[in-house]
Amino acid sequence: MTEQTQSLDVQQEHQKFIEDLGDWTRSHTCGQLTMDNDGQTVCLMGWVQYRRDHGGLIFVDLRDREGLTQVVFSPDIAPAAHENAHILRSEYVLAIKGVVRPRPEGMTNPNLVTGAIEVVVHEWKLLNTSKTPPFAIEERCDAGENLRLAWRYLDLRRPRMQANLRLRHKVAQAIRRQLDDDGFLEVETPVLTKSTPEGARDFLVPSRLNPGQFYALPQSPQLFKQLLMVGGFDRYFQIVRCFRDEDLRADRQPEFTQVDIEMSFVDEEKVMTMAEGLMARVFKDVMGKELSLPFPRMRWDEAMSRYGVDKPDTRFGLELKDITGIVRGSGFKLFAQAKLVKAMKVPGGESMTRKEIDAFTEFVKIYGAQGLAWIKIKAGEWQSPIAKFLSDEERKGIAEALDLQVGDIVFFQAGEPDMVNAALGNLRVHLAGHLKLIPEDSFNFLWVTDFPLYEYDQEEKRYVACHHPFTSPAPGHLELMTSDPAKARARAYDMVLNGNEVGGGSIRIHSGDVQRKMFEALGFTPEQAETQFGFLIQALEQGAPPHGGLAFGLDRLIMLLAGAASIRDVIAFPKTQKATCLLTEAPAPVAGKQLRELGLRLREQPAKEGEAKKSEEAAQA
């Protein structure tokens, strides 16, 4: 007989002890009792964390979402209660009644709120048994993420997960309180809506009542919140589910939550001031921290120049320096011919090993770099394969630009600007983590402003909206939308926290004519613009007020506040990186009858392996 079978047999045997809860009422949680409750009769309910048999005494750590309480079954005090307590196992569901008393001297636990007391059980009820869980329900868990996701309801019992979701709840309530105080109205917008191109694929829902027609799940409530401004609601917000069918990573999910906010009769400064007040309320109410206001502002071009990314982490140095002019005539051809050459000094990095440098070289290849040039600054010499190609004048210029000191190492990247910035900008963050330069428990906010209105899409060979096509151009940049789109700037702004974009928004276009011009600049024909967005253009021609707003990514914000590695750790029931739910096994096939009612049919699947191979070859042909 296997251990698992034995465990199952024991569990089934113990089911005869299960009782109804009856009229028992919980008096306290398992994280509440202290010496102030000494001598009180209490009723606790929860799960068995551990059971320990010490001679005649049986100790059980009883757990609920608020914490642990040690309960004691004593044959001398309550022999009837003690009689069957030996059957208790981890994760059995239990209700106990007993008296609070101090723990014996030397047996207290200062790490628990309840660590000074224990409850002597006078009577108890077994409410349910449990099979042996596939992993330990503990703060630290060695189980792989896929196993934990497949048994998510067990994973949610762990203190860490419960703390994360409690934090999420508190943040959401603080947001609602602050926005209500600021005069915002919470308004729900449709989940079944029209498919519009907003940068990612839509999730589509076929309509049974309208054969051949589809709804789309909203990527954001962008259009509806603008329509609410036209409708005179002035200040709107919503904590809303959004959907995007895109490639996933640690901070992305196919369904996610954002705090959506829109305001009428405002400019950038008013929106940012409101958002700063909102973050200040969250941090004060939830984290007990006072934020320094206003947050620093940085133009997009400055962020790209100094940090290589548009969401810089300002908790540490390692800034990038443009040395293109210094090495323009260099004997090192890669530097001499590159459109952009940047350098990053790592103070004291001369001690890095070649193995470490090779690992960093592999890292930057993720961002399109062919390699990584470097120089170690030693006393009296520059050690590097490229050092011999640099003239004395170039060395002097580089040393002055980066304030080089003996013991430093410098990393270089040269080539197309997008690649150079991405490679060195992300290496900067990678190095900071590797060298432990990032201070713990530090929260650095930053506004990045004055974004480009457009960015060039190399695959489509055209300009696309940098944020979205409803963002207003900066004053004086209206004509640049069509005449020189690369120079057009947007009235857009992002809130950055510790190198993560946690919020982004813009002042919107509120003129129908300007909106048409935006669609024209993006390559829409008048017919396409009318088909996709005619209702919005029409609304903007009906007395639309100037308006703007922003949206916070709630999942990402909670991830940062909780110190979690992934937003999956702060979502109750997330998807995997393949957009699947290991718990419910979604997505899953749908019955043919339901598909036929929707006017759809299943794609025929090859019945045999040979047929599958032929089908694959035909598809490739």
URWOZI-V742628 format. One record per residue. RES is the residue in one small letter. OMEGA is omega in whole degrees, -180 to 180 (* if undefined). BURIAL is # if it has 16 or more other C-alpha atoms within 10 Angstrom, else .. Layout:
# URWOZI-V742628
<<RES	OMEGA	BURIAL> <RES	OMEGA	BURIAL>>
This chain:
# URWOZI-V742628
<<m	-179	.> <t	179	.> <e	180	.> <q	179	.> <t	177	.> <q	180	.> <s	180	.> <l	178	.> <d	179	.> <v	180	.> <q	180	#> <q	177	.> <e	-177	.> <h	-178	#> <q	179	.> <k	179	.> <f	-176	.> <i	178	.> <e	172	.> <d	178	.> <l	179	.> <g	-177	.> <d	179	.> <w	179	.> <t	-180	.> <r	-180	.> <s	-178	.> <h	171	.> <t	-179	#> <c	177	#> <g	-167	#> <q	-170	.> <l	178	#> <t	177	#> <m	176	#> <d	-179	.> <n	-178	.> <d	178	#> <g	-179	.> <q	172	.> <t	-174	#> <v	175	#> <c	-179	#> <l	178	#> <m	179	#> <g	-178	#> <w	176	#> <v	175	#> <q	178	#> <y	170	#> <r	-179	#> <r	176	.> <d	180	.> <h	-178	.> <g	179	.> <g	-178	.> <l	174	.> <i	-180	#> <f	176	#> <v	170	#> <d	-178	#> <l	-171	#> <r	163	#> <d	-174	#> <r	-177	#> <e	178	.> <g	-177	#> <l	170	#> <t	176	#> <q	176	#> <v	-172	#> <v	174	#> <f	-175	#> <s	179	#> <p	-179	.> <d	-176	.> <i	-178	.> <a	-176	#> <p	-180	.> <a	178	.> <a	-177	#> <h	-168	#> <e	-176	.> <n	-177	.> <a	-179	#> <h	-179	.> <i	-172	.> <l	179	#> <r	177	#> <s	177	#> <e	168	#> <y	-179	#> <v	-165	#> <l	168	#> <a	-179	#> <i	168	#> <k	-178	#> <g	-176	#> <v	179	#> <v	175	#> <r	177	#> <p	171	#> <r	178	#> <p	-180	.> <e	-179	.> <g	-178	.> <m	-180	.> <t	180	.> <n	-176	.> <p	-179	.> <n	180	.> <l	173	.> <v	-178	#> <t	-170	#> <g	-180	#> <a	-174	#> <i	169	#> <e	-180	#> <v	177	#> <v	-173	#> <v	175	#> <h	174	#> <e	-178	#> <w	177	#> <k	171	#> <l	-177	#> <l	176	#> <n	174	#> <t	180	#> <s	168	#> <k	176	#> <t	-178	.> <p	-178	.> <p	175	.> <f	-177	.> <a	179	#> <i	-174	#> <e	180	.> <e	177	.> <r	-176	.> <c	-179	.> <d	-178	.> <a	178	.> <g	-176	.> <e	-179	.> <n	177	.> <l	-180	.> <r	178	#> <l	179	#> <a	177	.> <w	-170	#> <r	-178	#> <y	173	.> <l	178	#> <d	-179	#> <l	176	#> <r	-177	#> <r	-178	#> <p	-179	#> <r	-179	#> <m	179	#> <q	176	#> <a	180	#> <n	-178	#> <l	173	#> <r	176	.> <l	179	#> <r	179	#> <h	-177	.> <k	178	#> <v	-180	#> <a	180	#> <q	177	.> <a	178	#> <i	-179	#> <r	-180	#> <r	-177	.> <q	-178	#> <l	175	#> <d	177	.> <d	-179	.> <d	175	.> <g	178	.> <f	175	#> <l	177	#> <e	-177	#> <v	178	.> <e	178	.> <t	-172	#> <p	172	.> <v	174	#> <l	-174	.> <t	-176	#> <k	178	#> <s	177	#> <t	-179	#> <p	-180	.> <e	174	#> <g	178	.> <a	179	.> <r	175	#> <d	163	#> <f	-174	#> <l	180	#> <v	180	.> <p	-180	#> <s	179	.> <r	-177	#> <l	180	.> <n	-174	.> <p	180	.> <g	179	.> <q	-176	.> <f	163	#> <y	169	#> <a	172	#> <l	-170	#> <p	171	#> <q	173	#> <s	177	#> <p	-170	#> <q	-175	#> <l	-177	.> <f	179	.> <k	174	#> <q	178	#> <l	176	#> <l	176	#> <m	176	#> <v	179	#> <g	174	.> <g	-178	.> <f	168	#> <d	180	#> <r	-177	#> <y	167	#> <f	179	#> <q	169	#> <i	-159	#> <v	174	#> <r	179	#> <c	-171	#> <f	176	#> <r	179	#> <d	-176	#> <e	178	.> <d	-171	.> <l	173	.> <r	-172	.> <a	-176	.> <d	176	#> <r	174	#> <q	178	#> <p	172	#> <e	-174	#> <f	-176	#> <t	175	#> <q	173	#> <v	-171	#> <d	-174	#> <i	176	#> <e	-176	#> <m	176	#> <s	175	#> <f	-178	.> <v	169	#> <d	-177	#> <e	-175	#> <e	-180	.> <k	179	.> <v	-178	#> <m	177	#> <t	176	.> <m	-178	#> <a	177	#> <e	177	#> <g	179	#> <l	179	#> <m	178	#> <a	179	#> <r	179	#> <v	-176	#> <f	179	#> <k	-176	.> <d	-171	#> <v	-174	#> <m	-177	.> <g	-177	.> <k	175	.> <e	178	.> <l	176	#> <s	-179	.> <l	-5	.> <p	176	.> <f	176	#> <p	176	.> <r	177	.> <m	177	#> <r	-179	.> <w	-177	#> <d	176	#> <e	178	.> <a	180	#> <m	-179	#> <s	-174	#> <r	-172	#> <y	178	#> <g	180	#> <v	-178	#> <d	175	#> <k	-171	#> <p	173	#> <d	-174	#> <t	179	#> <r	-179	#> <f	-176	.> <g	-179	#> <l	-180	#> <e	-179	#> <l	178	#> <k	176	#> <d	-180	#> <i	-177	#> <t	-178	#> <g	-178	.> <i	-174	#> <v	-177	#> <r	180	#> <g	-173	.> <s	173	#> <g	175	.> <f	-168	#> <k	-180	.> <l	178	.> <f	-174	#> <a	-173	#> <q	-174	#> <a	175	#> <k	-180	.> <l	174	#> <v	179	#> <k	-179	#> <a	178	#> <m	179	#> <k	174	#> <v	-178	#> <p	179	#> <g	-175	.> <g	-179	#> <e	-178	#> <s	179	.> <m	180	.> <t	178	.> <r	178	.> <k	178	.> <e	-179	.> <i	178	.> <d	178	.> <a	178	.> <f	178	#> <t	177	#> <e	-179	.> <f	-176	#> <v	178	#> <k	176	.> <i	-175	.> <y	174	#> <g	179	.> <a	177	#> <q	-179	.> <g	-178	#> <l	177	#> <a	-179	#> <w	176	#> <i	172	#> <k	-178	#> <i	179	#> <k	179	.> <a	177	.> <g	180	.> <e	171	.> <w	-177	#> <q	-180	#> <s	174	.> <p	-177	.> <i	-174	.> <a	-176	#> <k	-179	.> <f	-176	.> <l	179	#> <s	178	.> <d	-180	.> <e	179	.> <e	178	#> <r	180	.> <k	-179	.> <g	179	#> <i	-179	#> <a	-180	.> <e	-178	.> <a	-176	.> <l	-178	#> <d	-175	.> <l	177	#> <q	176	.> <v	-178	#> <g	179	.> <d	167	#> <i	180	#> <v	174	#> <f	-177	#> <f	171	#> <q	-176	#> <a	179	#> <g	178	#> <e	-176	.> <p	-178	#> <d	-180	.> <m	-178	#> <v	-179	#> <n	-179	#> <a	-177	#> <a	-178	#> <l	-180	#> <g	179	#> <n	174	#> <l	178	#> <r	-179	#> <v	179	#> <h	180	.> <l	-179	.> <a	176	#> <g	-179	.> <h	-176	.> <l	180	.> <k	179	.> <l	-174	.> <i	-179	#> <p	179	.> <e	177	.> <d	178	.> <s	-179	.> <f	-179	#> <n	176	#> <f	180	#> <l	170	#> <w	171	#> <v	-173	#> <t	174	#> <d	177	#> <f	168	#> <p	177	#> <l	-178	#> <y	168	#> <e	-175	#> <y	179	.> <d	-176	.> <q	-179	.> <e	-177	.> <e	179	.> <k	178	.> <r	176	.> <y	176	#> <v	-179	#> <a	-180	#> <c	176	#> <h	173	#> <h	-171	#> <p	180	#> <f	-180	#> <t	-178	#> <s	173	#> <p	178	#> <a	178	#> <p	-180	.> <g	-177	.> <h	-178	#> <l	-178	#> <e	180	.> <l	-179	#> <m	-179	#> <t	-176	.> <s	-179	.> <d	-173	.> <p	-179	#> <a	-178	.> <k	-178	.> <a	179	#> <r	-175	#> <a	173	#> <r	-174	#> <a	-176	#> <y	177	#> <d	171	#> <m	-177	#> <v	176	#> <l	177	#> <n	176	#> <g	178	#> <n	174	#> <e	179	#> <v	179	#> <g	179	#> <g	179	#> <g	-177	#> <s	164	#> <i	-172	#> <r	169	#> <i	179	#> <h	178	#> <s	178	#> <g	-179	#> <d	179	.> <v	179	#> <q	176	#> <r	-179	#> <k	177	#> <m	179	#> <f	178	#> <e	180	#> <a	-179	#> <l	176	#> <g	177	.> <f	168	.> <t	178	.> <p	-180	.> <e	179	.> <q	179	.> <a	-179	#> <e	-179	#> <t	-176	.> <q	-168	.> <f	-177	#> <g	-179	#> <f	179	.> <l	180	#> <i	179	#> <q	180	.> <a	-180	#> <l	179	#> <e	-179	.> <q	176	.> <g	179	.> <a	178	#> <p	170	#> <p	-176	#> <h	178	#> <g	-179	#> <g	178	#> <l	177	#> <a	174	#> <f	172	#> <g	-174	#> <l	-178	#> <d	-178	#> <r	178	#> <l	180	#> <i	178	#> <m	-179	#> <l	-180	#> <l	-178	#> <a	-176	#> <g	-179	.> <a	-178	#> <a	-174	.> <s	176	#> <i	176	#> <r	-180	#> <d	-179	#> <v	176	#> <i	-174	#> <a	-176	#> <f	-176	#> <p	173	#> <k	174	#> <t	178	#> <q	174	#> <k	177	.> <a	178	#> <t	174	.> <c	-178	#> <l	180	#> <l	-177	#> <t	-178	.> <e	172	.> <a	-2	.> <p	-176	.> <a	177	.> <p	179	.> <v	-179	.> <a	-179	.> <g	180	.> <k	-180	.> <q	178	.> <l	180	.> <r	177	.> <e	178	.> <l	-179	#> <g	-179	#> <l	176	.> <r	177	.> <l	173	.> <r	-178	.> <e	179	.> <q	177	.> <p	-175	.> <a	-175	.> <k	-178	.> <e	180	.> <g	178	.> <e	178	.> <a	180	.> <k	178	.> <k	-180	.> <s	179	.> <e	179	.> <e	179	.> <a	-180	.> <a	180	.> <q	179	.> <a	*	.>>
